[in-house]
Amino acid sequence: MGRRAAFCARATGFRGRLTVTDTLFIMNINKHDQRVLHALAQGGLIHLERDAHGTVLAAHCLNRDGWTLSPFDIETFRRLKRRRLIASKGGGPYRITRQGLTAVRPQLDNR
């Protein structure tokens, strides 16, 4: 285990033995990304608007009640997708992945 992984493990309060796969899920996520991941963990989704050529014009994060999360933009979408915290299956809307569920900090209202 590298020094960075050991530091992250201590910072998150992890006790026990870390394996290589465990260290992949320890990452820093900013407050806005945390809010999006919490909404997705509770059953939300990300809907993309595309033009005729397939270029993404806008991204909207909807919670399970259908309300739009306002600080969500294309940059946040790209950041979450690059870290593989969200994914789309079968051409459907983007949803949180297993890795995203592991990365999000636990809250009382998460399901």
N, C-alpha and C positions, 0 to 999 in steps of 0.2 A: 504494500500500500504506500502510495506516495505521500509527501508531506502535505500537499494541498488537500487530498482526500481525508487525511487524519485531522487537519485543521477544521474542515467542513463538518466532520463527524463530531468533533468536540463542540463546535459552534451550535449545532442543531440539537445537542444533548443526546446523541446516539450512544448507547452503551452496548457493548457486545463485540462480536467479531465481524469485521467488514470483509465482504468478498469483492471481487472485481465488478460483478454486476450491481452490487449495492452502491458502489461509488459513482456509477453512471447516473443515478437518480438524484444525487445531492447537487443542487445548483442554486444560484441566487436568482430570485424572481422578484421583479419590482412590484410596487403596490398595485399599479393598474393591471398588470398581468395576473396578479393574485385575484383581483376582483373578477376578472373575466373567467379564470379557471374555477372560481367558486360558483359562478353562475352556470357554467357548463357542467360542473360536478352535480349540480342539483337538477339536471335535465335540460339545460339550455342547448342552443345550437347557434352556429354561425352561418349566415346566409350571404352569398356573394352576388353582386351584380356585375355582369360581364357585357362587353360590347359584341358586335358581330364577329370579331376576330378572336374572341376568347380572352381578351385582356381584362383583368379585374379593374372595375371602375370604383366600386365601393364595397365595403364589408360591414355587415350589421350583426351584432351579437344580441340574440334574443334569449331571455330567461324562459323558464318553463311556463310562465303565465302569458308570454307573448309580448312583454315590455322590452323596449330597446335599451341596451346599456350605452349611455351617452359618450363616455370617453373612449370608446372603441373605434379604431381607425385601421387603415390598411397596413401601417407600420407595425401595429400591435399584432395583427393577423400574421404578417410575415415572420415576426419574431417568434411567435408561438409555433408556427409551422416549421421553421428552421430548427427549433429545438425538439421537434417531434412530440409536442405536448398535445397537439390536435391533429386529426386526420379525417379524411372523407372516404367513405366506402361506397362503392357502386354508384358514383355520381351524385350521392346524396349530400346533405348539408354537413359541414364540419362539426365534429363532436370531440370531446375530450378522450384521450387515449389512456391506456393503463399507466404509461409513464407519466402522463399529466396528472392522473389521480395520485400517484406516488409523490410527485413534486409539490403539489398544493399543500399548504400548511393546514392542519386540521382545525376546523371550526365546529361549534356546537350545532349549527344549522345545516351542515353538509350531510348529504345522504349517502 
